[in-house]
Amino acid sequence: MEIATVFRSFHVGIVNDVLKRFLLKYNKQWNTKVAHNLVGKTSREAATIFLQDYGLPLSVKELMDMITRLFSDQWYNIKAFPCANRLIKHLSSNGVPMALASNPPKLNMEGKISDHHGWKESFLAIVGGDDVINGKQSPDIFPKAAKRINTEPSNYLVIEDSL
């Protein structure tokens, strides 16, 4: 079983705030249409789209390094929905093997869950966008998570939080 936890509303707010502030340095305005283009992309894919759409004079690596620093403190402030806490506790206490799979880099995801009591220990594997070539909406991340917890893709359930 694979679980993608529900941080959606908090995550989107943080992403919008950080990227809006970042763009001000380049005299650019945040465009919600660009935001929709970034949904479901790995960090590298999103950075490439972001640079093209805003015409920024940076390499993908430079942008990712800058943005990662801006996000690092914010990830630790994300709070999970109470239903997510209950679900993870229930599945974990009933011995259901779980993996966390999402597009952000694995390190960011570990930061996101670090303050949630018992979460890190509940996941047998954490698979990030930096672990696969194609991010979601491609399904590549899910079979990789299944393999890391020694289960067949036909035996897992994905709980998704994005379009």
C-alpha positions in Angstrom: 0.0 0.0 0.0 1.3 3.5 -0.9 0.1 6.6 0.8 0.6 10.2 -0.5 -0.3 12.3 2.5 -2.6 15.3 2.3 -0.7 18.6 2.7 -2.2 20.2 -0.4 -3.6 23.4 0.9 -0.7 24.3 3.1 1.8 23.3 0.5 0.2 25.4 -2.2 0.2 28.4 0.0 3.8 28.1 0.9 4.8 27.5 -2.7 2.9 30.6 -3.9 4.3 32.8 -1.1 7.9 31.8 -1.7 7.7 32.0 -5.4 6.0 35.4 -5.3 8.8 36.8 -3.1 11.4 35.2 -5.3 10.0 36.8 -8.5 10.0 40.3 -6.9 13.8 40.2 -7.0 13.6 40.0 -10.8 10.7 42.5 -11.1 8.3 39.8 -12.2 4.7 39.1 -11.1 3.4 35.7 -10.0 1.0 34.3 -12.6 -1.4 31.6 -11.4 -1.5 30.2 -15.0 2.2 29.3 -14.5 1.4 27.8 -11.2 -1.0 25.4 -12.9 1.8 24.4 -15.3 3.9 23.4 -12.3 1.4 21.0 -10.7 2.4 17.4 -10.8 6.0 18.1 -11.9 9.3 17.0 -10.4 11.4 19.8 -9.0 13.6 19.8 -12.1 10.7 19.8 -14.5 9.0 22.7 -12.5 12.2 24.7 -12.4 12.6 24.3 -16.2 9.0 25.5 -16.8 9.4 28.3 -14.3 12.6 29.6 -16.0 11.0 29.5 -19.4 7.7 31.1 -18.4 9.4 34.0 -16.6 12.5 34.3 -18.8 14.9 34.3 -15.8 18.6 34.5 -16.4 19.4 31.4 -14.3 20.3 27.8 -14.9 18.0 25.1 -13.6 20.5 24.1 -11.0 20.9 27.7 -9.8 17.2 28.2 -9.5 16.7 24.9 -7.7 19.5 25.8 -5.2 18.0 29.2 -4.5 14.5 27.9 -4.2 15.5 25.0 -2.0 17.1 27.4 0.5 13.9 29.6 0.5 11.7 26.6 1.1 13.8 24.8 3.7 12.5 26.6 6.7 8.9 26.6 5.4 8.6 22.8 5.1 9.0 22.4 8.8 5.9 24.6 9.4 3.4 22.5 7.4 0.7 20.9 9.5 -1.2 17.8 8.4 -4.9 17.5 8.4 -6.2 15.6 11.5 -7.7 13.0 9.2 -4.2 12.3 7.8 -2.8 11.8 11.3 -5.6 9.4 12.1 -5.2 7.5 8.9 -1.5 7.0 9.2 -1.8 6.0 12.9 -4.6 3.5 12.0 -2.8 1.9 9.1 0.5 1.8 11.0 -1.0 0.2 14.1 -2.6 -2.4 11.9 0.6 -3.4 10.2 -0.1 -2.0 6.8 3.2 -1.4 5.0 3.3 2.2 3.7 5.5 4.3 1.5 5.4 8.1 1.0 5.8 9.0 -2.7 5.7 12.6 -4.0 7.3 14.9 -6.5 9.4 17.1 -4.1 12.9 15.9 -3.4 13.2 13.2 -0.8 15.0 15.5 1.6 12.1 18.1 1.5 9.6 15.3 2.1 11.5 14.1 5.2 11.5 17.7 6.4 7.7 18.0 5.9 7.0 14.9 8.0 9.7 15.4 10.7 7.4 17.1 13.1 4.5 14.7 12.7 4.8 12.2 15.6 5.3 8.7 14.4 5.1 9.5 10.7 8.7 8.9 9.6 8.7 5.5 11.4 5.4 4.6 9.8 6.8 4.7 6.2 9.0 1.9 5.1 10.2 4.0 2.2 10.2 7.6 1.1 10.4 8.1 -2.7 10.9 11.7 -4.0 10.8 13.2 -7.4 14.6 13.1 -7.4 14.3 9.3 -7.3 12.6 9.0 -10.7 13.0 10.4 -14.2 9.4 11.3 -14.8 7.3 12.9 -12.0 3.6 12.7 -11.5 1.4 12.7 -13.5 3.5 9.9 -14.8 3.0 6.9 -12.6 6.7 6.1 -12.4 7.0 7.0 -8.7 4.4 4.5 -7.5 6.0 1.2 -8.8 9.3 2.5 -7.4 7.7 3.0 -4.0 6.1 -0.5 -4.2 9.4 -2.1 -5.0 11.0 -0.4 -2.1 8.5 -1.9 0.3 8.6 -5.3 -1.5 5.1 -5.4 -2.9 3.7 -5.8 -6.4 2.0 -2.7 -8.0 -1.2 -4.7 -8.2 -1.2 -5.0 -4.4 -1.1 -1.3 -3.4 -3.4 1.6 -3.1 -2.5 5.2 -3.9 -4.1 8.0 -2.0 -3.5 11.1 -4.1 -3.7 14.8 -3.2 -3.3 16.5 -6.5 -5.1 16.7 -9.9 
